[in-house]
Amino acid sequence: MATINQLVRKPRKRKVEKSDVPALQSCPQRRGVCTRVYTTT
């Protein structure tokens, strides 16, 4: 456990949340959720 003095000097950093699909970050069109997949015959 860090002492109070250590935390005052250098506060804890938050963990950076890593995305599951980094490829879709730059493409907002593909962010939707697929609600139905079907074929018409």
N, C-alpha and C positions, 0 to 999 in steps of 0.2 A: 504494500500500500504506500502511495506517495504521501510525503508530508505536506502540510499546508503551505510551507515555504516553497516547496518545489512546484506546487500547483499555481502559486501566485506568480512565480517566475515564468513558467511555461505551462499554460493551461492544456488540458487534454484535447486532442484532435478528434473530430467526429469521423467515423468510418464513411468512406465514400461508397455510396450504393452503386453497384455495378449492374447495368441493364442485362436482361436475358437475351435481348435481340439488338445488339449494337448497330447492325446494318440498317435497322429501320429508324434510327435516330434522325437521319437527315431527310427522311421521306415521310411527311405527315399524312400522305394519302393512304399509306398502308397500315395506319395505326388502328383502324376499325376492327370490331370483333365480328367474325363470321357467324351469323345467326342461323343460316340455312344453306345446306348444300344439296342440290337436287338436279336431276336430269329430266328433261321433257322429251317424250317419245311421240 
